[in-house]
Amino acid sequence: MFAARLLVLTATGLLGAVPAFTQQSTADADNAIPEIVVTATKVGAQSVQQTPLAISAFSANQIADAQISNVRDLMEYAPSLQVAKGTANAEIFIRGIGSTNIFAGSDPDVSVQVDGVYLARPSAQLEDFLDVDRVEILRGPQGTLYGRNAVGGTINVISRRPTDEFEARTSLTLGDYNLVQTQAYVSGPLLPERLQASLAVNFIRHDGYTENIAPGGHDIDDAERGSARGQLRAELTERIVATTRADWSSLGEHFESYSSLLAPSLKPKPALLANSTLGNYHEVALDFPQKETSHGGGVSEELDVELTSQLSVKSITAYRENRYQLTNDSDATELALSDARQSERQNQFSQEVTMQGRFERFDGVAGLYYLHENILANINNTTPAANTFRATQPHVDDDAPAIFAQGTFKLTPALHLTLGARYTEEEKKIFPNSFVQSTVSGKLLGPAFVSPAKATYSAFTPKFGIEWQASDQALIYASATRGYKSGGFNYAATSVAAQQFAPETIWSYEAGAKTDWLDRRLRVNLTGFRYNYTGLQVQTLLSPGVAFIGNAATARIKGAELEVTGKPIAGLTLISNTSFLDARYGSFPKATVPAGLVPYLAGNPAYSAATGAFNATGNTLTAAPRISTLAAVQYDHHLGSQSTLYGRVEYSWQGRTYYDPSNVLIMSQGPYGLLNAAVGFRGPSERWTTQILVKNITDKGYWITTAANGPVPLGNAGPPRTIWVSIARKW
């Protein structure tokens, strides 16, 4: 009933789209599109319309209004972005480049940085946004400035700076599924003009989105997590500023991960309850607890030193740790066929020192970077029917130093040339311990695999770019960039030959135009790109607790992104973002096939029953829909006393998405669209704000990822329709 009433309100025309993306310019927001300010080039704040990169930016206001909790919730709003979750880990793809390689021994293809600190593990990439000023999504390889393994792109999360005047904000959100979310932020001076501090906290809980119909089973896809972040900013002198940051997060949730059957489970006997859930995206039958507990956080020290009016130095020193443990019903049925336990303890130390220069004819940055990472993992699987227990306990050490520089030469006031390069040298070590044990006798079933290995990787990643500021309202640019991701180890390998996989490299060619028209009432940004990939790393989940990573010989990606924003009349904002993507494997004749997928490839000429390999040459890459789009409209109606009543509607759509190199239909999600809508009120100076938001109004069922590591292919469902009612107060 509540959703129906909201749909009636939609018909009034007061609903609209995504709010203004970031900071306002001096122009009247009712008459012109606001400027977007980013720091992606590491040489200071710059309008995104004058930054020669494909970049999307999201402000604190937009994150709050759209109830964006973490990177998963950004998927609808950023072109070419796909985000899923596998057990406790993020799987982020940009323009078809990403990774399901979530275990110790491998790294993500899309990097996430929080205040300049790289988050090395995929499980840390899902931390909730807290105390955020903006989020920047840089699409395409970032092999120069951001370096380590950022072949797909980089997501920058930037915190609000502590203020020298008292500020505070608190909010409460309630909703269906017994949703409760509270957030609070306070900032102000401890010593005026010398020492400022801020503290932010967040807590969210809701019941499970997916019902578990197994007797005594707990519903899954719930939330119960909290986090806190503190900052201390000291102006030591007029030229030296030190910022200390500390954060901590904790969760205990019953997670959704490959919990839904995509086909009937019939062996060793029919799973009657689980089979009855087929076709229902939010109903499962799990007999084994599916629970995750996680803790993580860190400290960092940022030191900014202004040497002269043109030269400055920045140092970021950071220590972080992340740990989780979980239990998982890996057969996704009510039968005691297979269960898994995973845990990971990781810590990292990083140091980056950069020098920035801004001159009349040259802007540039040069720096040194170092990362040390230590991972202890434990992946266990029990198969009661076979009376076996499989344990994989890798210990991985990683050292990655790098040196980099990038500069923009102003050949004329309008024509600029950018040159950059990074040299990275990385050493990885693995100390494996894999064995299979009888659950009856306790004896090992064959020798354990204990074979320490070390590998060293190095890469030179240059960038060449040119930009022409054709007018104050038009920027045209082109670039060629090399991206690189180091090789690694198959954590579950049982032979030396299968233990390592090679690096992957990419050459990216990109051209774009950023334009404003009609006194900045119309903004049109267009980007075209082509990627040539060598050695693409592809992971296949062979069975519970067993994954294999191999290298596809080649891949090529080409596409275009069109972003349009218009303000035809005061208060009305129209937004359209569309991504066109053609991402295909080049030569990939021996793709690994998990046992659960074999029945669906019978008779396929590309599959060899003799070798168990699939010829995926020419097939579409994982998580790379050919078309994805967002259409949105927002209307702000000004009331008396500087108050505003607003509404928005958002509709996102994407084409068929494959989740396996075979491109078999059962491992894909067909085309689907999601409809969101909201109405809200902002009081004078936004001291009071309130909003009603409905996500996925039509209650569309869809898969955000699939896997075939169980008896049959399994899916991970996206959230159902949810209703959020929030109120916030600002001082």
C-alpha positions in Angstrom: 0.0 0.0 0.0 2.8 2.4 0.9 4.5 1.8 -2.5 1.2 2.3 -4.3 0.6 5.6 -2.6 4.1 6.7 -3.5 3.5 5.8 -7.2 0.4 8.1 -7.1 2.6 10.9 -5.9 4.9 10.1 -8.8 2.1 11.1 -11.2 2.1 14.6 -9.8 5.3 15.4 -11.6 7.2 16.2 -8.5 9.5 13.2 -8.7 12.9 13.5 -10.3 16.4 12.3 -10.7 19.9 12.3 -9.2 20.7 15.4 -7.2 23.5 17.8 -8.2 26.7 15.7 -8.3 29.1 17.8 -6.3 30.1 21.2 -5.2 28.1 24.3 -6.4 29.8 27.0 -8.4 28.9 30.6 -7.9 26.3 30.4 -10.7 22.7 30.1 -9.5 22.0 26.3 -9.3 18.5 26.9 -10.7 19.9 28.4 -13.9 23.0 26.4 -14.6 24.5 22.9 -14.1 26.8 22.9 -11.0 30.5 22.5 -11.5 32.1 19.3 -10.3 35.4 19.6 -8.4 37.8 16.6 -8.3 41.4 15.9 -7.3 41.9 12.9 -9.6 45.2 14.2 -11.2 46.9 14.7 -7.8 47.9 18.3 -8.6 45.1 20.1 -6.8 41.4 20.7 -7.2 40.1 21.0 -10.7 36.7 21.1 -12.4 35.8 17.7 -13.9 34.9 19.4 -17.1 38.6 20.5 -17.4 40.0 17.1 -16.4 41.0 15.0 -19.4 39.8 11.7 -17.9 36.6 9.6 -18.0 35.4 10.3 -14.5 32.2 10.2 -12.5 31.9 12.1 -9.2 29.3 11.8 -6.4 28.9 14.3 -3.6 28.0 13.7 0.1 24.5 15.0 -0.7 23.9 12.6 -3.5 25.3 9.7 -1.5 22.9 10.5 1.4 19.8 11.2 -0.9 20.2 8.0 -2.9 21.0 5.9 0.3 24.3 4.8 -1.2 26.0 2.8 1.5 29.1 1.5 -0.4 30.5 0.9 -3.8 27.9 -1.7 -4.6 25.2 0.9 -4.5 27.0 3.1 -7.1 26.5 0.5 -9.9 23.3 2.1 -11.2 24.7 5.6 -11.4 28.2 5.3 -13.0 28.6 4.3 -16.6 30.2 0.9 -17.3 30.4 0.0 -13.6 29.4 -3.5 -12.4 29.7 -4.6 -8.7 28.9 -7.9 -7.1 29.8 -9.7 -3.9 31.3 -13.2 -3.6 31.1 -14.4 0.0 32.8 -11.5 1.9 34.5 -9.9 -1.1 33.8 -7.2 -3.7 34.0 -8.1 -7.4 34.3 -4.7 -9.2 34.3 -4.4 -13.0 34.7 -1.2 -15.1 34.3 -1.4 -18.8 34.4 -5.2 -18.7 37.7 -5.2 -16.7 37.5 -6.6 -13.2 38.2 -9.7 -11.3 36.5 -12.5 -9.4 40.0 -13.3 -8.1 39.2 -12.7 -4.5 41.4 -15.1 -2.6 44.9 -14.9 -1.2 47.5 -14.9 -3.9 45.6 -12.6 -6.3 44.5 -9.0 -6.4 41.6 -6.9 -7.6 41.7 -5.2 -11.1 39.9 -2.1 -9.9 41.6 -0.3 -7.0 39.9 1.5 -4.2 41.6 4.3 -2.4 40.4 6.0 0.8 42.1 9.4 1.3 45.0 8.2 -0.8 45.4 4.9 1.0 45.1 1.8 -1.2 42.8 -1.0 0.1 44.6 -4.2 -1.0 41.9 -6.8 -0.2 38.6 -7.2 -2.0 36.8 -7.7 1.4 37.9 -4.2 2.5 36.5 -2.6 -0.7 32.9 -3.1 0.6 33.3 -0.9 3.7 30.5 1.6 4.2 31.0 5.2 3.1 31.5 7.3 6.2 32.3 11.0 6.6 32.6 11.3 2.8 33.0 14.5 0.9 32.8 12.9 -2.5 33.6 9.7 -4.4 35.4 9.7 -7.7 35.3 6.8 -10.2 38.1 7.0 -12.8 37.3 4.7 -15.7 40.1 3.0 -17.6 43.7 1.9 -16.6 45.4 4.2 -14.1 48.9 2.8 -14.5 50.7 6.1 -13.8 49.4 7.9 -10.8 47.5 5.1 -9.0 49.6 2.3 -10.2 49.2 -1.0 -8.4 47.0 -3.3 -10.4 44.5 -0.5 -11.4 44.0 -2.0 -14.9 40.3 -1.5 -14.8 40.1 1.9 -13.0 40.2 3.5 -9.6 37.6 4.5 -7.1 38.7 7.4 -4.9 36.8 8.0 -1.6 37.6 11.4 -0.1 36.7 12.4 3.4 35.3 15.7 4.6 38.1 17.9 6.0 37.6 18.9 9.7 36.3 22.4 9.9 37.4 25.5 11.9 33.7 26.2 12.7 31.4 23.9 14.6 29.3 21.6 12.3 27.2 18.6 13.1 24.7 16.4 11.4 22.6 13.5 12.5 20.2 11.3 10.6 17.8 8.5 11.2 16.4 6.2 8.5 13.7 3.6 8.9 12.2 1.2 6.4 10.7 -2.2 5.7 12.6 -5.4 6.6 12.9 -3.6 10.0 15.5 -1.3 8.6 17.2 1.1 11.1 20.2 3.3 10.1 21.7 6.0 12.2 24.5 8.4 11.2 26.1 11.2 13.1 28.9 13.7 12.3 30.5 16.4 14.3 33.4 18.7 13.4 35.0 21.8 14.9 38.0 23.5 16.3 40.0 22.3 19.3 42.3 25.3 18.9 40.9 27.9 16.6 42.8 28.2 13.3 45.4 25.6 14.6 43.7 22.3 15.5 40.5 20.9 14.1 38.8 17.5 14.7 35.9 15.5 13.4 34.1 12.3 14.3 31.6 10.3 12.3 29.7 7.1 13.2 27.3 4.9 11.2 25.2 1.9 12.1 22.8 0.0 9.9 20.7 -3.2 10.3 17.8 -4.8 8.5 16.3 -8.3 8.3 17.2 -10.7 5.6 15.9 -9.9 2.1 15.9 -13.7 1.3 13.7 -16.2 3.2 15.3 -19.5 4.2 12.6 -22.1 4.1 14.7 -24.9 5.5 13.6 -25.9 9.0 15.5 -23.8 11.6 17.3 -21.9 8.9 18.2 -18.3 9.2 17.1 -15.8 6.6 20.0 -14.4 4.6 21.1 -11.1 3.0 20.5 -9.1 6.2 22.6 -6.3 7.6 24.1 -5.5 11.0 27.2 -3.4 10.8 28.7 -0.3 12.3 31.8 2.0 11.7 33.5 5.0 13.0 36.0 7.5 11.7 38.0 10.2 13.5 40.2 12.9 12.0 42.6 15.4 13.6 43.9 18.2 11.5 46.8 20.3 12.8 48.1 23.5 11.1 51.6 23.2 12.5 52.8 26.3 10.6 51.4 28.4 7.8 53.0 25.9 5.3 52.7 22.6 7.1 49.5 20.7 7.8 49.3 17.3 9.4 46.1 15.2 9.3 45.7 12.1 11.3 42.9 9.6 10.5 41.7 6.5 12.2 38.7 4.3 11.3 37.2 1.0 12.4 34.3 -1.1 11.1 32.6 -4.3 12.3 29.8 -6.5 11.0 28.0 -9.8 11.8 25.7 -10.7 8.9 24.0 -13.7 7.3 25.3 -13.0 3.8 23.9 -13.9 0.3 26.4 -15.6 -2.0 25.6 -18.1 -4.6 22.7 -19.3 -2.5 19.9 -19.7 -5.1 19.6 -22.7 -7.5 19.5 -22.0 -11.2 18.6 -25.6 -12.0 17.1 -28.5 -10.1 19.6 -30.3 -7.7 19.0 -34.0 -8.3 22.2 -35.8 -7.1 22.9 -37.7 -5.0 19.1 -37.3 -4.4 16.6 -34.6 -5.2 16.8 -31.5 -2.9 13.0 -31.1 -2.7 12.9 -27.9 -0.6 15.6 -26.1 -2.6 14.2 -27.3 -5.9 10.8 -25.7 -4.8 12.5 -22.3 -4.7 13.5 -22.3 -8.4 12.3 -19.1 -10.0 12.0 -17.3 -6.7 14.9 -14.8 -6.4 14.4 -14.3 -2.6 13.7 -17.8 -1.3 16.4 -20.4 -0.5 16.7 -23.7 1.5 20.0 -23.8 3.4 20.7 -26.3 6.1 24.1 -24.9 7.1 24.6 -21.5 8.8 25.6 -18.8 6.4 27.2 -16.2 8.7 30.1 -13.7 8.3 31.9 -11.7 11.0 34.4 -9.1 9.9 36.5 -6.4 11.5 38.8 -3.9 9.8 40.3 -0.5 10.0 43.5 1.5 10.1 45.4 4.7 10.8 47.1 7.1 8.5 49.1 10.3 8.7 49.0 12.8 5.9 51.6 15.6 5.9 51.2 18.5 3.5 54.2 20.8 3.1 54.1 23.9 1.0 57.7 24.5 0.0 56.9 27.5 -2.2 53.9 29.0 -3.9 54.5 26.6 -6.7 56.0 23.5 -5.1 54.5 21.2 -2.4 55.2 17.8 -0.9 52.6 15.3 0.4 53.4 12.2 2.5 50.8 9.5 3.3 51.8 6.8 5.8 49.3 4.2 6.6 48.7 0.9 8.4 45.6 -1.2 7.9 44.3 -4.6 8.8 41.3 -6.6 7.7 40.0 -9.9 9.0 36.9 -12.0 8.4 35.6 -15.5 9.0 32.5 -17.1 7.6 30.5 -20.3 7.2 28.8 -21.1 3.9 26.3 -23.7 2.7 28.2 -24.3 -0.5 25.7 -26.8 -2.0 22.8 -24.3 -1.6 20.3 -27.0 -0.5 18.7 -28.4 2.6 20.8 -31.5 2.2 24.1 -32.0 4.0 26.2 -32.3 0.8 28.9 -29.7 1.2 29.7 -26.8 3.6 32.6 -24.4 3.7 34.5 -22.3 6.2 36.7 -19.4 5.2 38.8 -16.9 7.1 41.4 -14.3 6.2 43.7 -12.1 8.3 45.4 -9.4 6.4 47.6 -6.4 7.3 49.3 -3.8 5.2 51.7 -1.0 5.5 52.0 1.7 2.8 54.0 4.8 2.2 53.6 7.4 -0.5 55.6 10.6 -1.0 54.7 12.9 -3.8 55.9 16.4 -5.0 53.5 18.6 -6.8 54.4 21.5 -9.0 52.1 24.1 -10.6 53.8 26.6 -12.9 52.7 28.9 -15.7 53.6 26.4 -18.4 53.8 23.1 -16.5 51.8 21.1 -13.9 53.2 17.8 -12.6 53.6 15.3 -9.9 56.3 12.8 -9.1 56.4 10.3 -6.3 57.6 7.1 -4.6 55.3 4.4 -3.3 55.8 1.2 -1.2 53.3 -1.4 0.0 53.9 -4.4 2.2 51.1 -6.9 2.6 50.7 -10.1 4.7 47.8 -12.5 4.3 46.9 -15.6 6.3 44.0 -17.5 4.8 42.1 -20.7 5.6 39.6 -22.2 3.1 38.0 -25.4 4.3 35.4 -27.6 2.8 33.6 -30.6 4.2 31.8 -33.2 2.0 29.7 -35.5 4.3 28.7 -37.8 1.4 32.3 -38.5 0.6 33.5 -38.4 4.2 36.2 -35.9 3.2 37.6 -32.6 4.6 39.6 -30.4 2.3 41.8 -27.7 3.8 43.8 -24.9 2.0 45.8 -22.7 4.2 48.0 -20.2 2.2 50.2 -17.6 3.7 51.1 -14.8 1.2 53.7 -12.0 1.6 53.8 -9.1 -0.9 56.3 -6.2 -1.4 55.6 -3.7 -4.1 57.7 -0.5 -4.5 57.2 1.9 -7.3 58.4 5.2 -8.7 56.2 7.4 -10.9 55.9 10.9 -12.5 53.3 12.7 -14.7 53.4 16.1 -16.1 51.3 18.3 -18.3 53.1 20.7 -20.6 51.1 23.8 -21.7 52.3 24.2 -25.3 49.8 27.1 -25.7 47.1 28.3 -23.3 44.7 26.0 -25.0 46.8 23.0 -26.1 48.4 20.8 -23.5 50.5 17.6 -23.7 50.6 15.0 -20.9 53.4 12.5 -20.4 53.6 10.1 -17.5 55.3 6.8 -16.5 55.4 4.4 -13.6 57.9 1.7 -12.8 56.7 -1.1 -10.5 58.6 -4.0 -9.1 56.7 -6.5 -7.0 57.8 -9.7 -5.1 55.2 -12.2 -4.0 55.8 -15.3 -1.8 53.4 -18.1 -1.0 53.7 -20.7 1.7 50.9 -23.2 0.8 49.5 -26.1 2.8 46.7 -28.0 1.1 45.5 -31.5 2.0 42.4 -33.8 2.0 41.6 -35.7 5.1 39.1 -38.5 5.9 36.4 -37.4 8.3 36.1 -41.0 9.5 39.7 -42.1 10.1 41.3 -38.6 10.3 44.0 -39.8 7.9 45.3 -37.8 5.0 44.1 -39.0 1.6 47.3 -38.5 -0.2 50.3 -36.3 0.5 49.8 -32.6 1.5 50.9 -30.0 -1.0 53.5 -27.9 0.7 55.7 -26.1 -1.8 56.8 -22.5 -1.1 57.1 -20.3 -4.1 58.4 -16.8 -4.9 57.8 -14.7 -8.0 59.0 -11.3 -9.0 57.2 -9.0 -11.4 58.1 -5.7 -12.9 56.4 -3.3 -15.3 56.8 0.0 -17.0 53.5 1.7 -17.6 53.6 5.0 -19.6 50.9 7.4 -20.5 50.6 9.8 -23.4 47.9 12.4 -23.6 46.9 15.5 -25.4 44.1 18.0 -24.6 42.7 21.0 -26.4 40.6 23.5 -24.5 38.7 24.6 -27.7 36.7 27.1 -25.6 35.7 27.8 -22.1 32.9 25.3 -22.5 34.6 22.6 -24.6 37.5 20.2 -23.8 38.7 17.6 -26.3 41.3 15.0 -25.3 43.0 11.8 -26.3 45.3 9.4 -24.5 47.2 6.1 -24.8 47.9 4.4 -21.5 49.5 1.1 -20.5 48.0 -0.8 -17.6 49.5 -3.7 -15.7 48.4 -6.3 -13.1 51.0 -8.5 -11.5 50.8 -12.3 -11.6 50.1 -14.4 -8.6 49.4 -17.8 -7.1 46.6 -20.3 -7.2 46.0 -20.7 -3.5 44.4 -24.2 -4.0 47.0 -25.6 -6.4 48.1 -29.2 -5.7 51.0 -29.2 -8.2 53.9 -26.8 -8.9 52.9 -26.6 -12.5 49.5 -25.1 -11.6 50.7 -22.9 -8.8 51.4 -19.6 -10.6 49.6 -17.5 -13.2 51.2 -14.7 -15.3 50.7 -10.9 -15.3 48.2 -9.2 -17.5 48.8 -6.1 -19.5 46.6 -3.7 -21.4 47.0 -0.8 -23.8 44.1 1.7 -23.6 43.3 4.2 -26.3 40.8 6.8 -25.4 39.3 10.0 -26.8 36.7 12.2 -25.4 34.9 15.6 -25.4 33.5 17.5 -22.5 31.2 20.3 -23.4 28.8 22.8 -21.9 26.1 24.5 -23.9 23.4 27.2 -23.6 25.0 29.1 -20.7 25.7 25.8 -18.9 22.2 24.6 -19.1 23.2 21.6 -21.2 26.2 19.3 -20.6 27.3 16.7 -23.0 30.3 14.4 -22.4 31.3 11.7 -24.9 34.1 9.2 -24.5 35.3 6.5 -26.9 37.8 3.8 -26.0 39.6 0.7 -27.2 41.5 -1.8 -25.1 44.0 -4.4 -26.3 44.5 -7.0 -23.5 47.3 -9.6 -23.2 47.3 -12.4 -20.6 43.8 -11.6 -19.1 43.6 -13.4 -15.8 40.4 -15.5 -15.5 39.2 -17.3 -12.4 37.0 -20.3 -12.4 35.4 -21.7 -9.3 35.8 -25.4 -9.8 34.2 -26.7 -6.6 33.6 -25.4 -3.1 36.9 -24.1 -1.8 38.7 -24.8 -5.1 39.4 -22.0 -7.6 41.8 -21.9 -10.6 43.1 -18.8 -12.3 44.5 -19.0 -15.8 45.5 -16.5 -18.5 43.4 -15.9 -21.5 45.8 -15.2 -24.4 44.2 -12.0 -25.6 41.1 -9.9 -25.2 39.9 -6.7 -26.9 37.3 -4.1 -25.7 35.8 -1.2 -27.5 33.0 1.1 -26.5 31.6 4.5 -25.9 30.0 6.4 -23.0 27.6 9.3 -23.4 26.7 11.4 -20.4 24.1 14.2 -20.8 22.7 16.6 -18.2 20.2 19.3 -18.9 18.4 22.0 -17.0 15.8 23.3 -19.5 14.0 25.4 -16.8 14.8 26.5 -13.3 14.5 23.6 -10.8 14.3 20.8 -13.4 17.3 18.5 -14.0 17.4 15.8 -16.7 20.2 13.2 -16.7 21.0 10.4 -19.1 24.1 8.2 -18.9 24.6 5.4 -21.5 27.5 2.9 -22.0 28.0 0.9 -25.2 30.4 -2.0 -24.7 31.8 -4.7 -27.0 34.1 -6.8 -24.8 35.3 -10.1 -26.2 38.0 -12.7 -25.6 40.5 -12.8 -28.4 42.3 -16.1 -28.3 41.1 -18.2 -25.4 41.1 -21.8 -26.6 41.4 -23.6 -23.2 39.0 -22.0 -20.7 38.5 -24.1 -17.6 35.1 -25.6 -17.1 33.7 -26.4 -13.6 32.1 -29.8 -13.1 28.7 -28.2 -12.4 28.6 -26.6 -15.8 29.5 -29.7 -17.9 25.9 -30.9 -18.4 25.0 -27.5 -20.0 27.8 -27.7 -22.5 27.1 -31.2 -23.9 26.9 -31.0 -27.7 28.5 -27.6 -27.8 31.3 -27.8 -30.5 33.5 -25.4 -28.5 33.6 -27.9 -25.6 36.0 -30.8 -25.5 34.9 -33.7 -23.3 38.3 -35.3 -23.7 40.3 -32.3 -22.3 37.5 -30.7 -20.2 38.4 -27.3 -21.8 36.1 -24.8 -23.6 37.2 -22.6 -26.6 35.9 -19.2 -25.5 37.6 -17.3 -28.4 35.3 -14.5 -29.4 32.9 -14.8 -26.5 31.8 -11.9 -24.3 33.8 -11.1 -21.2 32.4 -11.5 -17.7 30.2 -8.7 -16.3 30.3 -6.7 -19.5 26.7 -5.9 -20.7 26.6 -4.5 -24.2 24.4 -1.6 -23.2 23.7 -0.1 -19.8 21.9 3.2 -19.2 20.5 5.5 -16.6 17.7 8.0 -17.2 16.7 10.3 -14.4 14.7 13.5 -13.8 14.6 15.7 -10.7 12.4 18.7 -10.0 13.0 21.1 -7.1 10.1 23.4 -6.2 11.1 26.3 -4.0 8.7 27.2 -1.2 8.8 30.2 1.1 11.5 30.7 3.7 14.1 29.2 1.4 12.6 25.7 1.7 12.5 23.2 -1.1 10.2 20.3 -2.0 11.8 18.0 -4.5 11.2 14.7 -6.2 13.1 12.4 -8.5 12.7 9.3 -10.6 15.6 7.1 -11.8 15.4 4.2 -14.3 18.5 2.1 -15.0 18.6 -0.7 -17.6 21.3 -3.1 -18.8 21.5 -5.8 -21.4 22.3 -9.5 -21.0 25.3 -10.0 -18.8 27.4 -13.2 -18.8 29.3 -14.6 -15.8 31.3 -17.4 -17.4 33.6 -17.5 -20.4 31.4 -20.2 -22.0 28.6 -17.6 -22.3 26.1 -20.4 -21.6 22.7 -18.9 -20.9 22.2 -20.5 -17.4 25.3 -18.5 -16.3 23.9 -15.1 -17.4 21.3 -12.5 -16.5 19.0 -11.3 -19.2 18.1 -7.7 -19.8 16.4 -5.9 -16.9 15.6 -2.5 -15.5 15.3 -1.0 -12.1 13.0 1.9 -11.1 13.6 4.1 -8.1 11.7 7.2 -6.9 11.8 9.6 -4.0 10.1 12.7 -2.6 11.8 15.0 -0.1 11.8 18.3 1.7 14.8 20.6 2.6 14.2 23.3 5.1 16.0 26.7 5.3 19.8 26.2 5.0 19.0 22.5 4.9 18.9 22.4 8.7 16.1 19.9 8.4 15.7 17.4 5.6 13.4 14.5 5.1 12.9 12.0 2.3 10.9 8.9 1.3 12.8 6.7 -1.2 11.6 3.5 -2.8 14.3 1.4 -4.6 13.4 -1.3 -7.2 9.7 -0.2 -7.2 8.6 -3.0 -9.5 10.3 -5.6 -7.2 12.3 -6.9 -10.2 14.2 -10.1 -9.5 17.7 -10.4 -11.1 21.1 -12.0 -10.6 24.1 -9.8 -9.9 26.5 -12.7 -10.4 26.5 -16.5 -10.8 28.9 -19.5 -10.2 29.0 -23.2 -11.0 31.1 -24.4 -8.0 28.2 -26.4 -6.6 26.3 -29.4 -7.8 24.4 -27.1 -10.2 24.9 -23.5 -11.2 24.0 -21.0 -8.5 23.0 -17.3 -8.4 23.4 -14.3 -6.2 20.2 -12.2 -6.3 20.0 -8.4 -6.2 17.9 -6.6 -3.5 14.1 -6.7 -3.7 11.9 -3.6 -3.4 12.9 -1.6 -0.3 11.4 1.5 1.3 13.5 4.1 3.1 12.2 7.0 5.2 14.8 9.3 6.5 15.1 12.5 8.5 18.2 14.6 9.2 19.1 17.6 11.2 22.2 19.8 10.6 23.7 22.4 12.9 
